[in-house]
Amino acid sequence: MKGFKTKLIVAMIAALPAVAMAGTRDPGVNQRQHNQQARIQQGVKSGELTRGEATRLQAEQRHIRREERRYKSDGELTPAERADLQRDLNRSSRHIYDQKHDAQDRPPAAVRDPGVNRAQHSQRNRIAQGVRSGELTRDEAKGLRQEQREIRKEEREYKSDGALTRDERKDLRQDLKASSQNIYNEKHDDEQRN
């Protein structure tokens, strides 16, 4: 019988947090928070929200979550607290709408070129691998990294007007092809790191 009482007491103690929080559940608030988070993410993906706008909206969402935790900390979410959270969520929803529909947009997606970015990433990895394996000397790696910086600088200049033309993209790819050949040549020459 003693073992049964011990198990019962342990089970009751384990259930205390759930009982204490039972008065704090509000699926409506949680669902609205989830929906607003999704709206912000969608706005970032579509370009309707700039980075600054998204940062401010995320800060507003964090403030609401902190307020909710503070309200629930005593184990009860009163009708007045619930109403205050709903008002804050209404205000936040309006802010999301206003920011997504204002005149500020991120630069158009045409500026992005995943092929160029992939090639740059791959070449940085090849240089790092060449240093680790000893195929590249410090001076060779330094020169190759400088070449990568020049290509990135050129890419930024091309994209500064909000567009990446076909000729600019072609030029970047030619530069990356030449850089790739330089990496190969340096890794396969007779110089080895000591």
N, C-alpha and C positions, 0 to 999 in steps of 0.2 A: 504494500500500500504506500510505503514511503517513496518508492520510485515513481509511482503514478503521480503523487502530489508534487514531486520535484518537477516532473515533466509538465504538469499543468501550470505550475508557477512560471516556468521558463517560457511556455507558449503564451501566457498572458503578458509577460514582460515584452516579448517580441512583438506582440500585437499593439502595444501602447502607441508607437509612432503612427501606425495606420489609423487608430481611433482618434488620436489628437489631430491628424490632418484631415479627417473626414469632413469637418466643417469648412475646410479651406478649398475644396475642389471647385473649380468653375470651368467646365469644358468650353463654354462660350468664349471666355477670355483667352484661354489657351489656343483655341482654334483661330481666333482673330489674330493673335500674335504670329501664329504659324503662317497664315495667309499673307499678312503684311510683310513678313520676311521673304516669302516667295515672290511677292510683287516687286520688292527691292531688287532681288537677284535677277528677275526677269528684265527689269529696267536697265540694269548694268549690262546684261547680255545683249539687249537690243540696241544699246547706245542711247536710250532715252535719258539715262542718268549719267552725269559726269562723275568722276571719282570723288570730288568734293561733296557733291550732293549725296551720293551713296554713303559717304562717311558720316555726314550729319544725320541722315535718316537712321543709320545703324546706331548712332549714339542715342537718338531718341528712343529706339526700341530697347536698348540696354537700360535706360532710365526707367522705362515702364516695368521691365522685368525686376529691377531692384526694388521699385515701389511695391510691386506685387509680393515679393519675398518679405519685405518689411511688414506689409499688412498681414501676411499669413504667419508671421513669426510667433504670434500669441496663440496659434492653433485655431483661429476663427477668422473668416472673411465676412465682415458685416455687410449688410445691404448698402450702407453708405460707402464703404470701401470698394465694393463691387461697382457701384455707380461711378465712383471717381475713376476707377480703372477704365470703364467703358468710355467716359468722357475723354480720357487721355488717348485711348485707342481711336476714337472718332477724330480727334485733332491730328493724330499721327497719320491716319488714313487720308485726310485732306492734304497733309503735307506731301505724302507720297504722290498723290494725284497731281498736285500743283507742280512738283519738281519734274515729274515725267512728261508733263504737257507744256512746260515752258520752252523758251526758244533755245535753251542751251542743250547741245548734243555733243557727244564724243565725236572725234573725227570719224569719217565714214570707214567702213570695214575694208574699202578698197586699198587703204594704206597698209593693211596687213598682208604679209606674204609668208605663209608657213613654210614654204620650200626654202626660202632664203634663211629663215630663222633656224630651221632644222640643220641646214648645211653649216651655219655658223656654230651651232652647238656641237655638231659632230667634229668639226675641225678643232675646236677648243679641247675636246676629249682626246683627239688624236695627238695633239701637242703634249697634253698632260701625260698620256700613256708613253710617249716617246721619251719624256724626261724621266719617268719612273723606270723605264727599261734600260736607260742609258744610251738609247739610239740618238738622242739629241743632247748636244752640249748646252751649257747655260746660255752661251751667246747665240746659238742657233734658235733656242726656244725664245729668247728675248726678241730676236728679229722677227720670228713668226708671230709672236703675240702683238708686236707693233703693227704688223701687216693686218692682223685681225681688227685692231683698234681703228686703223685707217678705213677699213671697209665699213665698220659700224658708224663711224663719223659720216662717211659718204651716204650711208643709208638714212641717217637722221636728217641730213641736208635735203635729200630727195623727198622725204616724207614731211618736211616742215610746212609745205603748202597744203597739206591735207590729202594729197593724192600720190600715188606711185604709178607713174606711166609705164607703158609697155617697154619703152626704150630704157627707162631707168631700171626697171626690173631686169632687163636683158644685160645691162651694164653690170649690175650687182652680181648676177650669176656668172658672168665672164670673170669678174674679179675673184669670186669664190672658187671658180674652176682653176684659175692660175694659182691661187693660194693653196688649194689642195695639192696641186702638182709640186709646189715649193715644199710643202710638208713632206710629201713622199720623197723628194730628192734629198732633203736634209736628213731624213731618217735612214736613207739607204746609201749615204756616202760613207767614206772611210773614217770620218771623225766619230769617235766614241767618247762618252764622258768617262773620266777616270775615277 
